[in-house]
Amino acid sequence: MLDLIIELFKYIFIILIAMYTYYCFRIISKQEDSAKSFLCTKQKGIMLAIHFMAYFIIFMKSSQMDVIVFYLAQLIFFLAVPALFRVIYPKASGLLLNNMCCLLMIGLFMLSRLSFARAVRQFEIAVVSAVITLFIPYAIKRCTFLRDFTWVYAGVGIVLLAMVFIIGRVTYGAKLSFEIAGIGVQPSEFVKIIYVFFIASMLAKERDFYQVVQTSIFAAFHVIILVISKDLGSALIFFIAYLFMVYVATHNLLYLSGGALAGCVAAVAAYFMFDHVRVRVLAFTDPFSVIDNQGYQVTQSLFAIGTGGWFGMGLYQGYPKLIPVVEEDFIFSAISEEMGILFALCVVLIYLSCFVMFIQTAMRCKDTFYCLCATGLGCILGFQTFLTIGGAVKFIPSTGVTLPLISYGGSSCFSTLLIFAIIQGIYISQKPKNSGSHRNNNRNSNRRREEEF
């Protein structure tokens, strides 16, 4: 009987997530706040339905009361956080709030299926992070002096990355984190936000050649330390964010093309310098020739995606645990296997809608500093998503970065919630006071034209 329910639910999951995704882009296209609010309410209902169905299956499979308690705790969280946020910040973007909760929800039920203990740990971090980030939009709106900490941002970022290089522990061939009071912290996840603020504050002041060179030197320090630490995935994200922020600030295509060429040269150099890079390239180019060793992770990922097909095997019907590090680097493969490629494609489109909202927020900014901040954070979220999914489907070599809000990782979860809160702060501060009267203003202007005619 349960297998029949799972088989039925897998189609309902796809229908619901497709509707949610459709509403994402409908909301982006709408101008009136009332229309956006109505569609956001529909999204919340869909999200809660998916959440209930997923944990119903998890409970039926595990028969543990802890699952019910965990589900109820999450339900309270997903109802309380958006409601509290909208009370404190009435002008907040409902779509960004919904997407943040939806991605976190997908991550939690997939982690609950893969490792219940890790799911609980991730949720605890998400709760603490949400409480902290609740104050970020207020700080963004009120603290106009954030642009003045240029060299503080640079100094803190370089020092934190240098600490990882000196005292960090090695994970999968790279120095990524260190422990504080028994808690593992990956500083690069937080430094990438400070790094964006540094570049934005530099280029908001001046955009001449000297300023670009000066910015590039200190940006290079960040990237070089990451390269020496063999954290090449983060180094690539930092570099891409820098490249597009410089281009947006200067509108100089030469900087963009020259930076892209330099990045290609650096990638070739990294191939010859680091053994684990050559291993990943080998696993990318011909994983089946080394399926028992270097290519095992990639081939298992491809098997999982291929086995799931368009509609998936159904929750608990696949074998995602055969993929090494599936909860972190390859959780997209687990989603594809059990929830289906169609469900996974909708997840990609949800990330895309977030990226579009980030860039729209940047384009509406009159303040150069916040425009560059939104651009940089958008590039970080978008490119990190591309690297994770691209590695899982063998479109690019695996880089070992996490899928924002879905993969297991406390530092990644916290930093991504910070990014969403910062964008909300920028969105709120740039939103016109009478944005809801846009439609009425258009009607009044049309009436005046008719009277004049």
C-alpha positions, -999 to +999 in steps of 0.1 A: +000+000+000+028+024+009+046+018-024+014+027-042+011+060-022+048+068-030+041+061-067+011+084-067+029+111-046+058+113-070+036+127-097+018+151-074+052+163-062+061+172-098+028+189-105+030+210-073+067+221-078+059+230-114+030+252-103+053+268-076+079+275-103+054+289-127+042+313-100+078+324-094+081+340-129+045+352-128+054+372-096+085+386-112+064+399-142+037+415-120+039+452-110+010+454-085+018+444-049-017+430-045-012+406-074+022+396-061+008+389-026-020+367-040+005+346-060+029+344-030+000+330-008-006+303-034+031+295-034+030+291+004+002+266+002+020+245-024+052+245-004+034+233+027+016+206+007+050+193-006+064+195+029+036+175+044+036+148+017+074+143+020+073+139+058+043+116+056+064+092+035+094+096+057+073+088+088+056+058+071+090+044+062+108+050+095+078+047+119+097+071+143+078+096+164+109+119+161+099+124+125+065+139+135+081+162+161+107+173+136+080+179+110+059+200+134+090+220+144+097+228+108+061+237+101+062+262+129+094+276+115+081+279+079+049+296+091+065+319+117+096+332+099+079+346+068+050+360+089+074+377+113+095+390+085+065+406+067+053+422+100+087+438+106+094+445+070+061+451+051+079+460+019+100+427+018+099+406-013+075+377-008+090+358-036+125+358-021+110+348+013+091+319-003+121+307-024+144+308+006+119+287+026+112+264-003+148+256-010+155+250+027+124+228+029+136+206+000+170+203+016+156+193+049+133+165+037+160+152+014+185+152+043+159+136+065+157+108+040+195+105+037+206+112+073+181+122+099+207+133+124+223+157+098+188+170+089+182+179+126+216+196+128+209+216+096+176+227+109+190+239+142+216+260+124+188+273+101+167+284+131+196+303+148+206+318+114+171+330+107+169+347+141+202+365+135+195+375+099+161+389+109+180+421+119+201+424+087+176+443+065+172+469+093+210+473+094+213+476+056+187+503+056+199+523+086+237+518+085+248+541+057+284+538+069+288+503+056+305+516+025+332+532+046+347+500+059+366+493+027+400+483+042+384+466+072+365+442+048+398+435+030+418+429+061+392+407+078+387+386+047+424+380+041+431+372+077+403+347+080+413+329+048+450+329+060+439+313+093+423+285+073+455+280+053+476+279+086+454+260+110+427+246+088+419+209+086+422+191+053+390+178+037+390+160+004+425+174-004+417+210+005+420+231+036+384+243+040+376+248+077+387+249+113+370+242+146+358+267+172+346+252+205+341+219+186+321+234+159+334+233+123+335+267+106+342+273+069+353+309+068+352+312+029+314+310+031+313+342+051+343+359+036+327+358+002+301+383+015+327+405+031+347+403-002+317+416-022+313+445+002+350+453-002+348+454-040+316+473-040+329+500-016+361+504-037+343+508-070+315+529-056+341+556-049+361+557-081+360+536-113+392+548-130+420+525-140+441+531-109+411+521-086+404+490-107+441+479-104+441+485-067+409+466-062+422+438-084+454+434-063+435+429-030+409+407-047+438+386-060+451+381-025+418+365-015+418+342-046+455+333-042+451+322-006+421+300-016+442+285-044+471+278-021+446+262+003+434+241-027+399+254-022+396+259-059+358+259-061+356+289-037+385+306-056+365+303-088+334+318-072+354+347-058+370+353-092+337+353-111+321+377-087+350+401-090+350+399-127+313+408-132+313+435-104+342+452-122+323+450-155+291+464-141+309+492-124+331+502-154+311+489-184+345+481-199+344+449-220+382+448-220+382+441-183+357+413-187+374+396-217+409+401-202+398+386-169+382+356-186+414+350-205+434+352-173+410+328-156+415+302-184+453+305-180+449+301-142+427+270-147+454+253-169+481+262-144+460+247-116+457+215-136+495+210-136+500+223-101+475+202-081+470+164-081+434+165-070+426+188-099+440+163-124+420+136-106+387+156-110+395+164-146+401+127-153+369+118-136+351+144-158+366+134-191+363+097-189+348+086-155+339+050-167+376+042-174+383+048-137+350+038-123+365+018-094+386+048-082+386+084-093+354+082-114+333+063-089+315+093-074+307+109-108+295+076-123+272+068-094+258+103-098+251+097-135+236+063-127+213+079-101+201+106-125+196+082-153+178+057-131+154+083-118+144+095-153+118+123-158+095+113-130+118+098-104+119+065-085+098+079-057+110+090-022+129+061-005+127+040-037+161+048-050+197+042-039+212+077-034+234+066-005+256+048-030+269+082-041+298+093-019+293+126+000+257+127-014+244+150+014+269+177+004+283+178-031+258+155-049+225+161-033+211+173-067+217+137-080+197+123-051+168+147-059+170+137-095+169+100-087+140+100-063+120+131-072+127+130-109+145+152-135+114+173-139+114+181-102+151+188-103+147+211-133+121+231-114+146+234-085+171+249-110+144+274-122+137+284-086+174+293-083+171+311-116+142+332-103+162+341-072+191+352-095+167+373-116+153+390-084+189+397-072+198+413-106+164+432-108+171+446-073+206+457-084+192+474-115+167+494-095+194+506-071+202+543-074+231+538-049+261+524-067+274+506-036+242+486-031+239+480-068+273+464-069+266+444-037+234+430-051+252+421-084+281+404-066+258+384-043+237+374-073+268+362-091+279+342-061+245+325-056+241+318-094+276+306-101+278+284-069+245+267-080+259+263-115+291+247-102+273+222-080+247+211-105+272+211-134+295+188-114+267+164-106+255+160-142+291+159-156+288+192-174+319+205-157+345+188-134+333+186-098+344+215-076+332+203-042+310+233-035+275+230-019+241+236-033+228+267-015+202+259+013+198+223+001+231+207+007+242+198+042+266+224+057+261+248+085+284+275+072+269+273+038+233+275+052+241+305+074+259+324+048+232+319+022+205+331+046+227+361+052+228+368+015+190+366+012+187+389+041+211+415+026+192+414-007+160+419+012+175+449+029+186+464-004+152+456-020+133+473+009+155+504+009+151+509-028+114+502-030+093+534-036+071+544-007+039+543-027+047+512-049+012+499-044-003+529-060+015+523-093-016+509-109-038+538-096-014+563-110-015+547-144-053+548-143-054+585-133-030+594-161-051+575-186-082+593-175-065+627-179-055+617-214-091+608-222-104+641-209-078+660-229-088+642-260 
